[in-house]
Amino acid sequence: MTEHQQFLLFSLVKIACVIAVLMPMIAYAVVAERRISAFIQNRIGPNRVGPLGLLQPLADGVKFILKEDFTPDHVRKAYFWLAPAITMIPAFMTIAVIPFGSSLTAGGQKMVIADLNVGILYTFGIVSLGVYGIVLAGYASNSKYPFLGGIRSSSQMISYEIAMGMSVIPVFMLVGDLNLSSVVGYQAGGFHRWLILRAPLSFAIFMVAAFAETNRLPFDLPESEQELVGGYHTEYSSMKFALFFMGEYANMIAASAMMVTLFLGGWSLPMFGLDHPAASIGLGLVQIGVFLAKMLVLMVVFIWVRWMWPRFRYDQLMDLGWRRFIPLALANIFLYATVLWLKA
């Protein structure tokens, strides 16, 4: 087998493994959300299907598959069918460039599907495509509430993508590389090297923008049930609705994985030799476990915030994005540029 064939085979194995982990994570993120919200509200939550309710995702999946897939007569059918897929796919494509481990053997291939030198630019390019699915769903539904949800989503995404993009510029000024594996390598060697400590304002802006990007409370204005019934997915049912639902949680996983990579040391941990490329399969698997554990902590934060914070008014949302975060991100870039110039 040639080197090229080995690379192709190993890449296919990595893709299969990532999907095999990602799909159950999406399913059980829903269960975690329902159980955590139940705990916060002093109730029980799903606990009937399987031991401790662990088979609830299976029951939900069967329900969505068996429900009638109804397409209203008044919708623009081609766009109506296309929108859910456009919403789901970008989250999976984003995961492709995130390094979830070092390697499984000394000198082995990196635990990342596509180790791009411009990984962060690719990420922002792909993430920006997700809004097209939501806008297309609002337009194709040919109904006022979905249309309002689509308009809200487009303006919200534009506002917070600018702040999110500018928030990571100081990170790459410090690292000196756009490759996400290099960002993780820069943070190896101690907690003091983690970029959440070296660029805390960048982390804060990125995290708040991630809530807006994923349409999570307190920024779920495109689908706010009290105002817009369900927003952009009001007219959807069955598996088309399930794809929107899965897309939200897939985006939440992708955002958590990106924050772990950029600010929390990625797969590295400054103890037990976990901050260096793995020399054995066991150590490599432990580093993958470290990455997943950090990611799960951030996902719990996403869920906790949803059930503890009230929804922003739409004018507050836009004011925060354009008049607060964008100037703050610009000032942050100027500060780090000045500091690095003085050190040079």
DRENDREN-631600 format. One record per residue (C-alpha): residue in one letter; z, x, y. Coordinates in steps of 0.5 Angstrom, whole numbers, plus 500, padded with zeros to 3 digits. Layout:
<sites>
aZXY ...
</sites>
This chain:
<sites>
m500500500 t498503507 e503504513 h499498516 q500493510 q507495510 f508494517 l505487516 l509485510 f515487513 s514483519 l512477515 v519478512 k522478518 i519472521 a521468515 c528470515 v529469523 i526462521 a531461515 v537462520 l534459526 m533452523 p540451520 m543454527 i539448530 a542443525 y549445525 a549446533 v548439533 v554438528 a558443532 e557439539 r559433536 r565436533 i567439539 s566433544 a570429539 f576434539 i575434547 q576427547 n581426542 r577423537 i575425530 g567426530 p562426524 n566427518 r563422512 v557425510 g559431505 p565435506 l568435513 g561432515 l557438513 l551434511 q551430517 p544434519 l541432513 a543425514 d540425521 g534429519 v532423513 k534418519 f529421523 i523422518 l524414516 k524411522 e518408525 d514413529 f512408534 t507409540 p507404545 d500402547 h500404555 v501411554 r496417554 k496418547 a493425546 y498428551 f504423548 w503427541 l502434544 a508434549 p514434543 a510440540 i509444547 t517443548 m519446541 i514452540 p516456546 a523457544 f521460537 m516465541 t522467545 i526469539 a520474537 v522479542 i530479541 p532485537 f538482533 g539488529 s538496529 s535497522 l537496515 t536503513 a536510517 g530511520 g527504518 q524499522 k527495528 m530488527 v526485532 i519481530 a515484536 d518490540 l514489546 n515495552 v515489557 g519484552 i523481558 l516479562 y514476556 t520472555 f519469562 g512468561 i513464555 v520460557 s516458563 l511454558 g517449556 v517445562 y509443561 g512439555 i517435559 v512434565 l507432560 a511427556 g513424563 y506423565 a503421558 s509416558 n506412563 s512409565 k517410571 y523413568 p519418564 f515420570 l521421575 g524425569 g518430569 i518431576 r525433576 s524437571 s518441574 s522442581 q528444577 m525449573 i521452579 s528453582 y532456577 e527461574 i526464580 a533466581 m534467573 g528472574 m531476580 s538476577 v535481571 i532486576 p538490577 v539490569 f532494569 m534498575 l540501571 v537501564 g530504567 d526500562 l523493560 n524494553 l530489550 s531494545 s532500550 v537495554 v541494548 g541502547 y543503554 q550499552 a552502546 g557507547 g563503549 f565496553 h564500559 r557500558 w556493557 l552490563 i556484564 l561489567 r556493570 a552487573 p557481573 l553477579 s547478575 f550475569 a553469573 i547467576 f543468569 m548464565 v548458571 a540458571 a540458563 f544451564 a539449568 e533452564 t535448558 n537442561 r544442559 l550439563 p551439569 f544440570 d541435565 l538431571 p531430568 e534426562 s540423566 e542416562 q545413567 e540414572 l533414568 v535411561 g533418558 g528421562 y522424560 h523422552 t525415554 e518412550 y519417544 s522415537 s522418530 m520425529 k517426536 f524424539 a527429534 l522435536 f525434544 f532434541 m531440537 g527444542 e533443547 y538446542 a533452540 n532453547 m540454548 i540459542 a534463545 a538463552 s544465548 a541470544 m538473551 m544473554 v547477548 t542482549 l542483556 f549483558 l554483552 g551489548 g546486543 w548488536 s552494538 l560494538 p563500540 m568501534 f567502526 g560506528 l557499530 d554502536 h549507533 p543505529 a545503522 a544508516 s545503511 i543496509 g551494509 l552497516 g545494518 l547487516 v554487519 q550489526 i546483525 g553479524 v556482530 f549479534 l550472531 a557472532 k556474540 m551468540 l555463537 v561464542 l556463548 m553457544 v560454544 v561455552 f554451553 i557446549 w564446552 v561446559 r557440557 w563436556 m568438561 w564438567 p561432571 r553432573 f551435579 r547430584 y540432585 d540434592 q546439590 l542442584 m536443589 d541446594 l544451589 g538453587 w534455593 r539456598 r545459594 f542463588 i536465590 p539469597 l545471592 a540474587 l536478593 a542481596 n544483589 i538487588 f538490595 l545492593 y544495587 a537499590 t542502595 v547504590 l542507586 w538510592 l544514594 k546516587 a539519586 
</sites>
